[in-house]
Structure formats: C-alpha cells, structure tokens
Amino acid sequence: MRIIPAIDIINGKCVRLTKGDYSTQKIYNEDPLEVAKAFEANGIQYLHLVDLDGAKAKHIINHKVLYNIANNTSLKIDFGGGIQSNQDITIAFENGAQQITGGSIAANNPVLFEEWLLTFGSEKIILGADCLNRKIATHGWQQSTSIDVVDFIKNYQQKGVAYCICTDISKDGMLQGTSNELYKEIINSTNIKLIASGGVANINDVKLLQTLGCNGAIIGKAIYENNITLKELQALC
C-alpha cells in the first residue's frame, strides 16, 4: 500500500480543515515546499496536493506551489482542487503533476471527465469520490448531490477508471478513525484501486487500511498533529 501524505493549500500555505469547513482552517506551515522536503527526506515517495482555493473558485489557483514542489523534490504528486476545464488540467500537468484527481468535474461534467480518461489514460486520472452520508459532495465539499458514492465509483469503473480517492467527509480531520465499512464495500464490489482518505488517527489506522486491501492511504492531520511520526511512515514505506 502506498503511503501518501497530504498537503492542502490556502493562500500558498500548508493548512488543514475539519470536515472540509473552510472556517476551521489551521495553518501548519507557511512553506509547503519545506513540508514536502521533510516527507521526501523520510523515504516517502508520494504526495497528495490539494488546491483548496481552486476547489472553491472552480479553477486552479495554487499551481506555483505545485511547480515548486515538483521541481525541487522527486515526489510523485497527485494534484486536485479546481480542475474544471482543459486549461486547468493542462496547467496541472505542465506544472509537474503526475496524476490529477477529478471529483467535481466527474459529477457535474462526465463527458469532459471521460474525454480526459481517453486522452491521458487511466494511470493519469484519479476519480475523486468525496461523500457525506454516502452522497457525493463537490466544489471543495461546499455542494452536495444525490449520487450514491458506491454507484458513482462502479459507474466510472465501467468507463475505465482505475484509481479512486474516497473521502468520508464526516471523518476528515477528526482523528477518530477511517470509514472502514465503506471501504470494505467498495473493495468487495469493485476492482478499483482504492485510495482511502480521511480520519486516520494513528499508525494502526494506516495498517488496518493496508489489511483491508487499499491501494493507498492519504494521511493529513495525523502527521501535522504528531499523532503519526515520519519515522513510523518511513518504516511502512
């Protein structure tokens, strides 16, 4: 299982939110590159980078942060937040993203998302399936839909999606454990490469996700609040 630390960006700074609520913003570092270099120095190979400003604005904003990390580390970056157009996805790849995550676009403009799958291939395009009470949420979790998360994933698997990041918003930033029953359901009913996100509280949560069969685990606040040390993650890597 891939260990994937998260860096969320607002105003160019490394922040974390609770349950996606922008009013809960907490700044952990003014320099995301410094954080990324610390990950790299501890043997971590992957990074989940989210442009929270972009998610809210519906277009990429913090592409310079992406560029700086991509050009000053060897981390393999998946980038999400505000990728709503062909221009946005071009900006993301040109600035160093190796994969992009499309959530809002997959829910609201499936024709364009499917075009990206065909153009860039399933190794480059990750389906973002963020949900609250099993219903897909979009635009930085500011808007809700009536789409069931498992149905959403199954539908896109049939259209060629290979990777999916699934976040249970009720768990995100709470440090109270991950949505294991939901992940079991997804893993048992699809052959998607599932990347779990939201709720990791300690290293045992990470190990449990590995046992469940997740392809990757995204870890955010647990790192920044020192619930999990980089040395612990290095040992798993």
Secondary structure, DSSP 8 states (H G I E B T S, - for coil): -EEEEEEEEETTEEEEEETTEEEEEEEEES-HHHHHHHHHHTT--EEEEEEHHHHHHTS---HHHHHHHHHHS--EEEEESS--SHHHHHHHHHTT-SEEEESHHHHH-HHHHHHHHHHH-TTTEEEEEEEETTEEEETTTTEEEEEEHHHHHHHHHHTT--EEEEEETTTTTS-S---HHHHHHHHHH---EEEEES---SHHHHHHHHHHT-SEEEE-HHHHTTSS-HHHHHHH-
